[in-house]
């Protein structure tokens, strides 16, 4: 994905408005002052000034005023200064702006033709999250009550959290567990009560988490049982190069990557069209699977 080339000297609030200018113009094809007025609650005069400043100071060749459409349209020489103009970046924006999009002028029209499946609310409580965040920031130990399938009634744990992780379906915290003497993943919705921060710092930091710091490549390939023309479709779907997609991740996250791609490494579907993709380097990844 391309990176935005936002000029560093631009104030953050102006940069946000310039990003909206480029996003609406490029993807919706028509920009007016109303887009800025509705999205940022600014006056028409300020909105007009922002558009003019964007044109005169940053991108003189990007926008053209269309009298028939009564708005600005992207020119044939449009080159973004504040956004990534790739399709994936825009689709990601629609996904991330799921709740706000209907209220953002410019995204509202696009969102009317977009449907995003919600991730289920796993009831992460603020009184659980706040001490976890503080422990991650400051390297503190933390005493908590945690439930699991092996201890459904709860168990007191002493942990040293270092990173919050979102897998696509749920949040967990990566932490050193003093009971197990190892780094583990703790699902945020399984904490009970209010975690208590300890006064002392932990020596079991993120730098000592081998699985976290080990970079691993997960190689995804089309199922070899597919016909050549079917494999070609799969390769195009996933943007594979030479029949492979190499996903760079951490050892501690390998299993979550497979879950995101809906790959069960312990099973092989009877029909190759059911899963369509397989792991090409499964043997190298075994050490990162949960025991």
N, C-alpha and C positions, 0 to 999 in steps of 0.2 A: 504494500500500500504506500502511496506517495505521502510525503509529509507536507503539512502546510508550511508556507514560507512567509509567515507573518512577520512584518518588520518589527524588530525588538523595541523600537522607540515609541510605538503606538500604545497609548493607555489601554488598559484591559477593557474598560467599558466601551471605548470606541472600537476596539478590536472585535468585540462581540457584535456590535451593530454592523461593522464591515463584513463580518462573516455571514450575517443574515442577508445583507445586500447581495453578496455573491451567491449564496445558496439559493435564494429566491429567483434571482435573475437567471442563473445557469440552469436550474432544474425546473422552475415553473414558467420561465420564459417571459415574465413581465413583472417589473418592480415599480411600486409607487410609494409615495411617502406614507400611505396608509399602512403598509406593512410594518414600518418602523414605529409608527404611532401606536398601533394596536399591540405590538409585541413588547415595546419597552416603556409605554406610557409617557412618551415625550410629545412635545408640541409639534405642529406641522412645520413651523419655522425651523425647529431644531432638526427635524427629519430631513428637510430639504437641504439644510446646511451640511448634514452628515453625508448625504449622497454627493453633493457638490465637492466636498472635501475629499471624499473617496476618489472621485474622478480626477480632480486637479492635482492631488498630492501623491496618489498611489497607483492609479490605473487609468491613465487618460484614454487608453484605447479599448477598454473593456465594455463600456456601455454606450448605447445610442438611444436617443429619445425617439419614440414612435408616436407621431401625432394621432394616428388612427386608433392605436391601442391606449393612448393617453398614459404612457408609462415607459420606463426604460427596458430595453431588451439587450441581451448579450450580443456583442459584435462578433464577426467571424474571426477576429483576432483576440478573442477573450482568453486571457491567461490569469488564472486565479492567483491572488496574493495572500489570501487569508484562509482558504479552505483547500481541502483535498477534493478534487473534482472527479474522483473515481466513483463508479457506480456502487462499489462496496461501502465506501464512506457514507454515501447518501442513505443507503439502506440501513446502515448501522445507526445513522442519525434518527431515522424514522422509528427504529426499534427503541433506541435510548430515550426518545422524546414521546414515548407511547402515551403517557398521561397528560403531558403538557401540549402536545401537538394540536389538539382541537382548539386551543386558545392562542396559538402562535400564528399570526397572520402569515400566510405563505406556506407553512407546513399544513395548515388546516385542510386546504384543498387536496393535497396529496394524501393526507391521512384518511380522508373520506373514502379512498380507494385502497386502503391498507388494513390488513387484519393481523394482529400480533397476539400470539398465545401468551397468556400471563403465566409467570412462574408462581406456583402456589405459595401462599404466605405461611411460612413455617414458624410463625409466632416467636420471633426473636425479640426478647424484652430489652428495653433500654437499660434497665438496672443490671442486666447481664453484659451487654455490649460495652458500656462505658468503662468498667474496670478492666475488661479485656483489652480495650484500646490503649488504656494507660499502661498496662503491663507490657504490651507490645512496644510502645514508644520508649519506655524507661527501663526495660529489662528486669522488671520485678517478678518475684514469685507470687503465686496466687493460689489460695485455698478455695476449693469449690465442691459443690455437690453435683455429681454427674450420673446419669442413667445410661445404661446400654443393654443390649440383649442378654449379656451375661450377668449384669447386675441391674435388673429392672426396678428394684426398690431404691436404687441410688447408692452411691458410694462416695466418700470423701477423697478427693484427689488433690495433690500438690503438683501444680504445673507451672511451666515458664513459657508463656505464649510468645511467639515472635512474628507471626504473619496471619492476616485474615485471607481466606481463599474462597472465591465463588466458583463453583464447578459448572454453572449453567442451570442448576436446579436447586442448589442449596449452598449455604454458607457454613464454613467450618474454620476453626483456628488451628494452626500448626503450632504445637507446643511440646516441650520436653515434659514427659510424665515421670515423676520420681518413683511411682509405684512400679512401673515397667522398666525404668532405667533406659528409656529410649524416647525418640521423638514420635509423636502420634498425632492423629487428626481428631479433633473434638467438634462434633456438630453443635452449632450454636443453640438450636432448639432443644437440646438435651441437657442443658444446664438447669439446675433447680436452685431455688433460693437466690441469694445475692453473693457472687464471688467476693472473697475478702482479699485485698491486697496485703502482702506481707511487707515488712519494713526493709528486709534485706534484698539485695540484687541477686540474680541467678548467674552462675558461671556457665550455664548451658544455653548459650546464645545461638542465634541463627547461623553464625559462622561455624559452629560446631556440628550443625545438622548436615551430615554427609549426604543423605538422600535429597535434601533440599538443594544443596550446592552442586550436585552432580548433573551436568547437562546430558540429556538423552535424546536420541532421535527415534521417533516412532515412524516406521515406514508402512504406509498404507498402499495396497495394490488392489487391482480388480481381481475378483475370484478367478482363478485359472480355468475353472470349468465353464466360464462364459464363452460364448462365441466371439470371434475377433471383432465383429461389428458391435457387439454388446459391450465388450471391453473398451472400445473406442468411445462409446457414449459415457461410460463411467469415468474414463480418464479426463474427458472434457468437463464433466460435472464437477470434478474436484480439482481441476487445474493441474493435473499431474504432468510431470516431465519425464519422458522416457518410461512411461508406465508406472511411475511411483510418485507419491506425495510424502515428503519428509517433514514431519512435524517436530520442531524443536521444543522440548519441554524439560521439566525437572524430574529426576527420578521419583520424587515423592508424588508427582502428579500424573505419572504414566497411566495408572488405572482410571483416573478421571478422564483423561484424553480418550481412552477406549470407550468409556461410557458415553461421552459426547457424540462419538461416531457410531454408537449403538453396536459395538463389537463385543461379543462375549468370547474371550479367548479360550474358554473351556468347552465350547460347543461349535459344531460345524453344521450349518443348515443343510437339510437334504436337497433343497433347491438352491442353486447358485444365485438365482434372481431374487431370492428373499433378502439376503444381506448385501450382496453385490461386491463388497469390499472385504479384504482380509488384512491381517498384519503380516508383513513380509519378513520381519526380523523378530518373530515371537520368542525364539530361544534366547536372544540377547536381553529381552525385557522381563524374563521370568523372575529375576531377583527383586524386581520392583513391585511385584504383585503382593497383595495382602495374604498373609499366611493364615 
